[in-house]
Amino acid sequence: MIQAAIFGFGNIGSGVATVLEENAGQIAKAVPGGIHVKYILDIREFPDSPFADRIVHDIDVILSDPEIKVVCETMGGKEPAFTFSKRALEKGISVCSSNKELVEAFGPQLLETAAAHGCSYLFEASVGGGIPLLTPLLQNLAQEDIQSVTGILNGTTNYILTKMERYGADYGQVLKEAQELGYAERNPAADVEGHDTGRKISILSSLISGKTVKFDDIHTEGITKITPADFVRAKAKGYSIKLLGVSRKCSAPDAPAGIRMEVMTAPFLVPEGHPLHSVSDVFNGVLVHGNMVDDVMFYGRGAGKLPTGSAVVADMILAAKSIGHTVPIQWEAEVLETAASSDCTNAFFVRMHAADAAKVHAAFGDCIDQVWSDETDAEFVFVTKPVKEGVFFDCLQRSGEALSVIRML
Ligand SMILES: NC(=O)c1ccc[n+]([C@@H]2O[C@H](COP(=O)([O-])OP(=O)(O)OC[C@H]3O[C@@H](n4cnc5c(N)ncnc54)[C@H](OP(=O)(O)O)[C@@H]3O)[C@@H](O)[C@H]2O)c1
């Protein structure tokens, strides 16, 4: 039997405890004797919880117990999660985390600490919640040259966009409903401004490149400017609008030397028939393209107590089966220079006032791929061919004030 501890008994930490308890028989098939939660670290008491007798408030109780071999870090935030994780690893205790903020900021450092002390730092649940994604990417797809990863990585924003599309509802109204239903936080900024997706696509980009792609270095745009009118235009042409994390190898022959990847978070028009088009509500979907395997799609619940708890437990099982050595994850601290957003290539959907149509034609010329409006329209709606973003925004500046600008997949 493996003795374990949970750092942070909130939503996910309590999910981990439930999965370990309710699926104990299943887990014992993978880890002889199973995984037993000996301690739970939290600030509060939980007198009504069946785990009340395991709650401790002092991390040293856990770190000084030589029986503890694995912990999960489900506290969230950078501190004290970083210090607690590092101290556990330095004691040779493997740490399994759901904390994307910590993983994005300190992943390489914690992996190095784990390797130096013969234990593991694992973080499957930090991206895609309950979807097995990082382990398949690192193991089953280790032989692949991954050319792109494109993902709907945030359930809250996907829920909001799905409702806007289905009911023609306004962003603010759907956000309020999502908050009432508990799908969106009181302070929704991390989700709706794209930061959560941005951190996840940074982690994915780091794992596929083996170097560090910093969240702060990538273009991050949220969903707050999407309107019902955008959905009407998109739907009429068979497109949906999704917030995507996109990471792809530069294929342009004129890509600046040394730059290998374009990484960004932004809303995109996704065409019917694309595997991500039908990923709706709180679900997440991630499309990985390898040079040999072609497209591989991952789909499931990207958040929630039990799905995310299940992914943390998967890591705890792997850590328990790997006691005495380190599960290798290639992620160096060296920062990978990604393409500036002005050098990224995308096609765009644009809504302008009809009065600006002539200026648009003069500025964009051949870059216009299709016009989606007619002469009777109060708007001039067009889509471009794939174009360097710097060129696109130069042309746009000469065209007047856009009502809406959304990238196209
Ligand atoms: N919620 C999801 O669906 C989901 C999905 C994937 C990943 N994640 C990630 O998983 C992590 C945890 O999320 P969550 O939703 O479970 O958050 P949560 O419900 O707020 O749980 C965090 C728990 O940690 C406790 N805690 C905070 N600081 C502590 C400290 N210094 N010592 C001991 N305990 C401390 C908190 O106590 P207090 O409540 O008293 O502060 C709380 O009980 C986050 O990084 C999140 O991004 C969440």
The ligand as an SDF file (V2000), in Angstrom:
LIG
                    3D

 48 52  0  0  0  0  0  0  0  0999 V2000
  -12.1320   23.4310  -10.4630 N   0  0  0  0  0  0  0  0  0  0  0  0
  -11.8250   22.7490  -11.5470 C   0  0  0  0  0  0  0  0  0  0  0  0
  -12.6900   22.1990  -12.2370 O   0  0  0  0  0  0  0  0  0  0  0  0
  -10.3740   22.6020  -11.9430 C   0  0  0  0  0  0  0  0  0  0  0  0
  -10.0500   21.8610  -13.0940 C   0  0  0  0  0  0  0  0  0  0  0  0
   -8.7050   21.6770  -13.4360 C   0  0  0  0  0  0  0  0  0  0  0  0
   -7.7250   22.2540  -12.6500 C   0  0  0  0  0  0  0  0  0  0  0  0
   -8.0710   22.9950  -11.5600 N   0  0  0  0  0  0  0  0  0  0  0  0
   -6.9900   23.5760  -10.7460 C   0  0  0  0  0  0  0  0  0  0  0  0
   -6.8880   22.8460   -9.5320 O   0  0  0  0  0  0  0  0  0  0  0  0
   -6.4690   23.7230   -8.4860 C   0  0  0  0  0  0  0  0  0  0  0  0
   -7.4890   23.6580   -7.3430 C   0  0  0  0  0  0  0  0  0  0  0  0
   -8.7410   24.1130   -7.8370 O   0  0  0  0  0  0  0  0  0  0  0  0
  -10.0640   24.0110   -6.9340 P   0  0  0  0  0  0  0  0  0  0  0  0
  -11.1800   24.3670   -7.8410 O   0  0  0  0  0  0  0  0  0  0  0  0
  -10.0940   22.7360   -6.2070 O   0  0  0  0  0  0  0  0  0  0  0  0
   -9.7950   25.2150   -5.9050 O   0  0  0  0  0  0  0  0  0  0  0  0
  -10.4220   25.3720   -4.4580 P   0  0  0  0  0  0  0  0  0  0  0  0
  -11.7750   24.7540   -4.4150 O   0  0  0  0  0  0  0  0  0  0  0  0
  -10.2760   26.8170   -4.0870 O   0  0  0  0  0  0  0  0  0  0  0  0
   -9.4660   24.4820   -3.5300 O   0  0  0  0  0  0  0  0  0  0  0  0
   -8.2210   24.8820   -3.0420 C   0  0  0  0  0  0  0  0  0  0  0  0
   -8.1280   24.4220   -1.5970 C   0  0  0  0  0  0  0  0  0  0  0  0
   -6.8120   24.6500   -1.1180 O   0  0  0  0  0  0  0  0  0  0  0  0
   -6.9000   25.2760    0.1640 C   0  0  0  0  0  0  0  0  0  0  0  0
   -5.7320   26.0980    0.4290 N   0  0  0  0  0  0  0  0  0  0  0  0
   -5.4100   27.3050   -0.0890 C   0  0  0  0  0  0  0  0  0  0  0  0
   -4.2650   27.7490    0.4490 N   0  0  0  0  0  0  0  0  0  0  0  0
   -3.8520   26.7960    1.3520 C   0  0  0  0  0  0  0  0  0  0  0  0
   -2.7440   26.6890    2.2310 C   0  0  0  0  0  0  0  0  0  0  0  0
   -1.8380   27.6390    2.3260 N   0  0  0  0  0  0  0  0  0  0  0  0
   -2.6450   25.5780    2.9930 N   0  0  0  0  0  0  0  0  0  0  0  0
   -3.5740   24.6240    2.9190 C   0  0  0  0  0  0  0  0  0  0  0  0
   -4.6550   24.6800    2.0960 N   0  0  0  0  0  0  0  0  0  0  0  0
   -4.7900   25.7530    1.3240 C   0  0  0  0  0  0  0  0  0  0  0  0
   -8.1490   26.1440    0.0280 C   0  0  0  0  0  0  0  0  0  0  0  0
   -8.6120   26.5620    1.2810 O   0  0  0  0  0  0  0  0  0  0  0  0
   -9.5670   27.8890    1.3540 P   0  0  0  0  0  0  0  0  0  0  0  0
  -10.7970   27.5520    0.6080 O   0  0  0  0  0  0  0  0  0  0  0  0
   -9.7890   28.0720    2.8120 O   0  0  0  0  0  0  0  0  0  0  0  0
   -8.7900   29.0000    0.7300 O   0  0  0  0  0  0  0  0  0  0  0  0
   -9.0950   25.1850   -0.6840 C   0  0  0  0  0  0  0  0  0  0  0  0
   -9.7160   24.3070    0.2270 O   0  0  0  0  0  0  0  0  0  0  0  0
   -6.3410   25.1070   -9.1310 C   0  0  0  0  0  0  0  0  0  0  0  0
   -5.0060   25.3030   -9.5050 O   0  0  0  0  0  0  0  0  0  0  0  0
   -7.2110   25.0240  -10.3660 C   0  0  0  0  0  0  0  0  0  0  0  0
   -6.8000   25.8890  -11.3940 O   0  0  0  0  0  0  0  0  0  0  0  0
   -9.3610   23.1610  -11.1840 C   0  0  0  0  0  0  0  0  0  0  0  0
  1  2  1  0
  2  3  2  0
  2  4  1  0
  4  5  1  0
  4 48  2  0
  5  6  2  0
  6  7  1  0
  7  8  2  0
  8  9  1  0
  8 48  1  0
  9 10  1  0
  9 46  1  0
 10 11  1  0
 11 12  1  0
 11 44  1  0
 12 13  1  0
 13 14  1  0
 14 15  2  0
 14 16  1  0
 14 17  1  0
 17 18  1  0
 18 19  2  0
 18 20  1  0
 18 21  1  0
 21 22  1  0
 22 23  1  0
 23 24  1  0
 23 42  1  0
 24 25  1  0
 25 26  1  0
 25 36  1  0
 26 27  1  0
 26 35  1  0
 27 28  2  0
 28 29  1  0
 29 30  1  0
 29 35  2  0
 30 31  1  0
 30 32  2  0
 32 33  1  0
 33 34  2  0
 34 35  1  0
 36 37  1  0
 36 42  1  0
 37 38  1  0
 38 39  2  0
 38 40  1  0
 38 41  1  0
 42 43  1  0
 44 45  1  0
 44 46  1  0
 46 47  1  0
M  CHG  2   8   1  16  -1
M  END
$$$$
